[in-house]
Amino acid sequence: MKKVIATALCAVLLLCLFSACGGKESSNTPTPTAGTSPEVLEDKTTVVGAEKQEGAKYQETITIICDNTQMAVLDPASPQGGGQGSLMNFNCIHDTLVENDNGTLVPCLALKWDVEDSQHYTFYLRDDVYFHNGEKFTADDVAFTIEHAKAAKGGQAFNRLSVVESVEVIDDTTIRITLNRPNNDFLYYLYSPVCSILNREACEKDPEKGPWIGTGAWIVEKFVSNEYSELRVNENYWGEVPVTKKLRFIKVAEEATRYMMLMNGEVDVAFGCSPADFDSIRNNPNFNLFTYVITNCGFVGFNMTDPLMQDINFRKAVACLLNRSDIIKGTRYGYGALPTSGAFWGYTTPYKNEDLPLQEYDVELAKEYLKKSKYNGETVELCAWIPEFKTICQILQAELMNIGVKAEVFETDQAGFMAHCKFDDNKSMIICTSGGWTGYPSASVPFYTKGSTSNYASYVNPEIIELLNTAVSTKDEAERERCYKEVQRLSYEDCVYIPVMYIQHGVGAAKNVGGVILTEENTHDLSHVFKIIS
Amino acid sequence: MIRYIIKRLLWLIPIIFCVAFIIFALLDLAPGTILDTISTENLTPEEYQRLVEEYDLDKPMVYRYAKYMWNLLHGDLGRGEATGLDVWREYISRFPATLKLSFAGLIIGVALAIPLGIIAAKNAGTWIDNLVTGFSMIGISMPSFCLGLILIICFSYKINLFPAGGFDSGFKSMVLPAVASGLLMAGTTARQTRSSMLEVMRADYLRTARAKGVPEKRVIRKHALGNALIPIITSIGNTLAIMLAGSAVVESVFSWPGVGRLTVQAVNSRDATLTCGCVILTCIVFVVLLLIVDLLYALVDPRIKAQYTAKKPKRRKEA
């Protein structure tokens, strides 16, 4: 009897082994769609979802899943305050001096502003705004916010506000900010949620929870670092009071769990779902899928301190091996946008140089460049930390091996990646990652600045630095455009950063959810989200 | 007994010293530091150097370790380098969630394991025994993330009986993560129960009990199980200690805000203070739990209790 059972089990095992080999693709496997989804939102900020209705009843509590980036702290100035979850919280809890309405700056806490030679900015502030602790919003709070940001070295707020040389509080509603040099993009820095205005008294009294006090439409009730936050509506908000009473932001690590929580109705809005699930969400009559392409440019870069990578022929050979359509299909199930030119630039960042032709996938041309290069059989390392880009490394590895280049993939986490590609001690060779672009062109500066963490290529071109300095400070619009386009041309000719794709993200929401403002910089605003229940 | 407890607790001191050293050494060997998780675009070289000095990254690992231990000796677990949040408060705010999950897993694990182990032992060599052994193997060998996702797909997505994640649906939120944790315990404990029971069931005193006419259920429950409990308690204690240490995988799959996730996040951000704090506190929990398990032996087995309470024989003075 035991022999019979053992034989039967072996037969079942063999059957399973054979059935796992070959065969047709499962009908449940999502078929990658080609190119960009037709529903991609082209505007820089877009309100999506249902429209408010007269006499409608709204759900009291809305639960939102954030993606897996940091939601470590609720201090906008903190170096850990840059994750999507944190940014969405800041949008709800705080206000900024100005807001971005589809690329146009509109007043928020600042009613109006004067700009002198792009270096001196005078803001005239609202007089009817109060913080959640009852303190009145004054110019001194703006001054404190800038001080606080400059003290928090390494944060995104520091990156934006470190250009401020001095602040003069003229009166309670007037403040004059002087920059260390002219900067045409300074106003654009201020709409970022990391530049949210904090209350001096609250922050000085309690450095940990003081930054939770804002002027925004939501008040923090509870916050557990990197887990969840619970907000209640601020009934005394100076602007439009939201119809929802409570908001919950929760961080869910697994993509599959996010999708299932959305499908089960446990949450109302889910960011960070896998592109493999996008079609399923879209085809479900109870849900909407909103996709948006972010400005960040996914790229392949080369460590310019590596002897082999310094060879332009080798770099051009690699550039010819990028089959972008297949990469988008393979890594994003088709949810990605192809670069429209060879320029390394943000998706909708102004002054993109469209005259630079995108290097097409051409294996034969790659082989020719390889023959001319100094490659002599060493193993080339491809480095990545983001999941999609790890897959791109594997695709590129196969292509390189196809033309006779030995390649290995080095996968690591974010900290390991940053250490590996450090400007002063760059151990990498070929890097696959996504660059942090925004809606203003001076976001390109870190990629070329000596010592910058974003300068993964350890690339220093004095001509580019000179052009960027001119572009950031000149008042001549035509000159700005010329400088930025020239930067792109020089970078293109040096073949240092090769654009691969722009990632198309998706957010799933229950059918009657509305008021979600999606932005291309991933700083989405859910402060007026609602769900109609009748 | 008191002396024994104190001696065991005193062992915590060298354990904490060693564990902290290992954590600092491992984090030092791992690529990247806390500064690699922040943006340094607009920092001048002097400002960057100041940050390096602030985090003592220009000093050897031993210096940072010594500084940490000095603070620890004063009862200060420090603040997370990445978040600036108090390590003790962060750990304690999450510990109840891990505790709830662990004990729920314990109840499920024990409720499944002991009866299954007894049944397997009683029916040793039959198809029932093979079935239980197979179930144990599945419990032990199936990765918890895989099991977790299967449970979510079956019981949450397909039939919407339990939530897929989170913690705010009360008891219902705890079921699936507890089952995922508990099945691992059930697997190991069922095997241990079976083998302990098999050993005990061959004993002469059980034959005597049966010969005296004691009902079979009483023979198993009172005479056999009682004597087989020592290794079972050890197995349960070890698995519970692992669960209390925070199953990062189960907590990640089910978005359960426990200490496991906190520790993983600390490691990913190369936050030595928070990582060390979490690991040290987990060690303390581990050691205390193992001590409780050892003390339970005394409750279960009078021979062990006698050893603890036995007075040392007085030495006779030579005339």
Chai-1 contact restraints between the chains, C-beta under 6 A:
chainA,res_idxA,chainB,res_idxB,connection_type,confidence,min_distance_angstrom,max_distance_angstrom,comment,restraint_id
A,A72,B,T83,contact,1.0,0.0,6.0,A-B,restraint_1
A,V73,B,T83,contact,1.0,0.0,6.0,A-B,restraint_2
A,P79,B,I38,contact,1.0,0.0,6.0,A-B,restraint_3
A,Q80,B,A82,contact,1.0,0.0,6.0,A-B,restraint_4
A,Q80,B,T83,contact,1.0,0.0,6.0,A-B,restraint_5
A,K153,B,L43,contact,1.0,0.0,6.0,A-B,restraint_6
A,K153,B,E47,contact,1.0,0.0,6.0,A-B,restraint_7
A,K153,B,L51,contact,1.0,0.0,6.0,A-B,restraint_8
A,G154,B,I38,contact,1.0,0.0,6.0,A-B,restraint_9
A,G154,B,S39,contact,1.0,0.0,6.0,A-B,restraint_10
A,G154,B,T40,contact,1.0,0.0,6.0,A-B,restraint_11
A,N159,B,S39,contact,1.0,0.0,6.0,A-B,restraint_12
A,N159,B,E41,contact,1.0,0.0,6.0,A-B,restraint_13
A,N159,B,N42,contact,1.0,0.0,6.0,A-B,restraint_14
A,S162,B,N42,contact,1.0,0.0,6.0,A-B,restraint_15
A,V224,B,P257,contact,1.0,0.0,6.0,A-B,restraint_16
A,S225,B,T83,contact,1.0,0.0,6.0,A-B,restraint_17
A,S225,B,L85,contact,1.0,0.0,6.0,A-B,restraint_18
A,N226,B,Q265,contact,1.0,0.0,6.0,A-B,restraint_19
A,E227,B,P257,contact,1.0,0.0,6.0,A-B,restraint_20
A,V252,B,G165,contact,1.0,0.0,6.0,A-B,restraint_21
A,V252,B,S255,contact,1.0,0.0,6.0,A-B,restraint_22
A,A253,B,S252,contact,1.0,0.0,6.0,A-B,restraint_23
A,E254,B,V253,contact,1.0,0.0,6.0,A-B,restraint_24
A,T257,B,A164,contact,1.0,0.0,6.0,A-B,restraint_25
A,T257,B,G165,contact,1.0,0.0,6.0,A-B,restraint_26
A,M260,B,I152,contact,1.0,0.0,6.0,A-B,restraint_27
A,M260,B,S156,contact,1.0,0.0,6.0,A-B,restraint_28
A,M260,B,Y157,contact,1.0,0.0,6.0,A-B,restraint_29
A,M260,B,A164,contact,1.0,0.0,6.0,A-B,restraint_30
A,M261,B,A164,contact,1.0,0.0,6.0,A-B,restraint_31
A,M261,B,G165,contact,1.0,0.0,6.0,A-B,restraint_32
A,N264,B,N160,contact,1.0,0.0,6.0,A-B,restraint_33
A,N264,B,A164,contact,1.0,0.0,6.0,A-B,restraint_34
A,E266,B,P163,contact,1.0,0.0,6.0,A-B,restraint_35
A,D413,B,N268,contact,1.0,0.0,6.0,A-B,restraint_36
A,A415,B,G32,contact,1.0,0.0,6.0,A-B,restraint_37
A,A415,B,D36,contact,1.0,0.0,6.0,A-B,restraint_38
A,A415,B,T37,contact,1.0,0.0,6.0,A-B,restraint_39
A,A415,B,R270,contact,1.0,0.0,6.0,A-B,restraint_40
A,G416,B,P31,contact,1.0,0.0,6.0,A-B,restraint_41
A,G416,B,G32,contact,1.0,0.0,6.0,A-B,restraint_42
A,M418,B,G32,contact,1.0,0.0,6.0,A-B,restraint_43
A,M418,B,D36,contact,1.0,0.0,6.0,A-B,restraint_44
A,A419,B,P31,contact,1.0,0.0,6.0,A-B,restraint_45
A,A419,B,G32,contact,1.0,0.0,6.0,A-B,restraint_46
A,A419,B,D36,contact,1.0,0.0,6.0,A-B,restraint_47
A,P446,B,E41,contact,1.0,0.0,6.0,A-B,restraint_48
A,S452,B,E41,contact,1.0,0.0,6.0,A-B,restraint_49
A,T453,B,S39,contact,1.0,0.0,6.0,A-B,restraint_50
A,T453,B,T40,contact,1.0,0.0,6.0,A-B,restraint_51
